[in-house]
């Protein structure tokens, strides 16, 4: 079957090098609380303009920080709706649910539309990409507009939030360009070691995190333990997130 051609779209406007790099990674194994962290940690600010690559409908037609996340699987409708919402300048939540699922071609379409609507003088456009590893078929450089969002999006007000399970499976572009990492419970010691090596942590610090799934079985509450890592060595804060209520506490506190 012939692939759908990508639309011819313009480049972003109003380059603003003064804007800070804010790209975020959400990394955890199955049941680790990644999507809950996107919804509840506040790294996507309340009242933000936000657009979602949502192959598994984790956000579509649901409230996100009190605002309905509208959705479409039509490429034409997605392009039209996002352009209109950006022109209005008000907060919005819009999800693209790709008909072909989490594929590299669908991601490239989504990224091309987002890239075209970047504007260094407009409100930041928070761009959430679910299951990135399923779409990015390389562990090297992320090419195309998807890679451009991470490498050049900062100066056009584009903030990328990448969600995935294993750091080894995503392009280095994603990990190298993302200054903030939300790390939940890993699937294996090798996965924990990968994180520890790249963010100057002890392997045991990462390996000891308990998933929301495991805590629900143990204590009856979906508590996702996490480490939030920001720029620089030693800037790591351990915490715990209730994946239903959104309450956050220090890892040693009781819910």
N, C-alpha and C positions, 0 to 999 in steps of 0.2 A: 504494500500500500504506500502511495506517495505521501511523504511528509508534508504537513501544512507549512507554507512559507511564512517566515517571520515578517511582520510589517516593517516598512521603512519609517523609522522614527528619528526625531531630532536629538541633538545632544542636550545635556542639562545647561542651565544658564546661571549667570551671576556667581562665578567662582569666588569663594570666600576662604582664603587660606587661614584666616584667623579662627575658624571653627575647630573645636577640639575633636580628636578621634574618640568615638564612643562605642565602637562595635563590641558586641557581647556574644559569648559562647555559653550555651547550656549543654552540659555534657554529663550523662549518667546512663547506667544500664536500664533495662526494662523495669518499670515500676519505681524508678529512682526519683520521679517528681519533676522531670524537665518541663513538660508543658504547664504544670501547676506553677513552676517558678516563673515562666513567662507571664502567666496571668496574674500572679500574686506578689512577686517580689518588688514590683515598682520600678524595675529597670526600664520598662516601657512606661513612661510617666502617665499619670492620670490626666486626661484631657489632651493626649497626644494625637497627632495624625498617624495612623498605623495601618499597614497593609500586610496581608498574610498570604504566603504560599502554603496552602492548606489541603494537601492531598487526602488526609484522613479525617477531615472535617472536625478538627479539634477546636475550632473557633467559629466556624460558619453558623450563622443564625443563633448565636448565643450572646449573652451579655459579656462584655469585656470591660472591667472597671466601670460598670454601670451604664455603658453605652452599647447598643445593639451592633453586632458585627454582621453587616449584610454580606451576601455572597453571590457569586455567579460562576458558572462553568463556561460561559461564552467569552471567547477572546475579545470580540468586538464590544460586548457590554462591559467587560472589565476595563478595557482601555478608555471607553467613554466615561464610565462612572468615576474612575480614578482621576481623570483629567478635570472633570467637573468639580469633584470634591477639593482638589488642590486649588482650583481657581477661587473657590469660595473662602478658603483660608481658615475655616472652622475645624474643630476636632472631628475625626471620623474614624471608623473601623471598617475595613473592607477586605474580604477574603476571596482569593482566586482558588477555586477547587478544580484542578486540572482534570479534564475528561480522560486523559491517558494515564493519570496517576503520577507518581513521583519519578519522572523521567528527566534526563538532561535536556531534552528538547523543550519540554514544558517549562522547566526552570529558566531556560534561556529566554523564552518568550516573556515570562513574568519579569525577569531581570531587565529586559530591554525596555519594557513599559516603565518600570520604576526609574531606571536610569534617565529616560527621556524627560521625566517630570521632576528631576532634581533642580533645586533652585537655592543658591546660597543665601538669598535674602528672604526666603519664605520660612515658615515653621519647619522644624525637622520632620522628615518622613521616616518613621520607624518601620523597618522592613523585616518581618519575621519569616524565616525559612525553616519549615519543619522537614525532618528526615533528609537533611542535606546529603548524607553519605549515599543515599539511594539514587541521587540525581547526579552527583559529581563523580564521574567514572575515572578518577585518578587520585593518587596521593601526592602528586607534584603540584605544578602551578594550575590554578583554576583559571581557565581561559574564558573568552567571550564577555558578555555584559555581566554575567554573574560574578566573574573575577573583578571586573571594573568597579562594581558596587563596593567591594571591599578595599580595593587599592586606591580608587579616586573619589569614592562617594562622599567622604568626609567634607570636602570643600564645597559640596553642593547640598549639604544638609541631609544626607542619606545615612541613616544609622542602621546597620545590619545586625540582626539577632539570629544566630545560627544554632539550630537544635539538632543534636545527633547523639549516638550511643558510644561510638568508639573513635577516639582521636586519630588512630592509625589509618582510618579509612577515609578521612577527608583531606582535601588538598591543603598543602602547607600555607597557601595564601590565606585560608580561613583562620588558622591558628596564629600565624605571624601577624596578621593585621588586626586581631581582636585584642583589645587591651584589658577587657574585663571577662573573667571566666567564672561561671557558676558551675560548680562541680558537685554532683551527687554521688550516690553509691555506685561503684563500678561492678561490672560483671565478673572480673577476674583480677588476679594480682598483676598480670601483665598490663592490663588496662590502667591500674592504679600506678604502676611504675612509669608508664608513659607520661601520665599527668605530672607525677612527682619530678621526673627528670626535666620537664620543660618549664615548670613553674617553681623550682627550687624548694620543694616540699619533701618531707620524709614520706617514704612509701607507706609506712604504718598509719600516718595521718589520713591518707586518702583511703587506704584499704579498710580502715575501721568504720567508715561511714555506713550508716544503716539506711536502707531504702524505705520509702513510704509503704511499699507492699509488705516488707518484712515487719515493720512496726505495727501495721494493722493486724497482722497475725499474732504478734507478741503481746501488744498492749491494747488492741482494739481501736487504735487511732492512726490515721494515715500521716505520720510524721516523717518528712523527708529531711534527713541530716545532710548538710552541705558545707562546702568551703567556698567563700566568695573571695576571689583573687583579683586585685587591681594592679595598676602599673607599679613596677619596682619590686625588688626582692624583699620578702618579708611582709608584704601588704596582703595578708591572708586572714580572713575572719571566719571562724567556724560558727555555724548556727543551725537552727532547726525550723522547718516550715510546716505548719499544719495545712495539708493540701486541700482542705475543704473550707476552713474558716479564713485562711490567709494569715493567721497569727504567726509572728516570727519571734523566736526567743534565742538566747544564747544556748549553745549545745548542752550546757550543764543544767539548764533550768528545766522545771517540770511543767508540763501542759495541764 
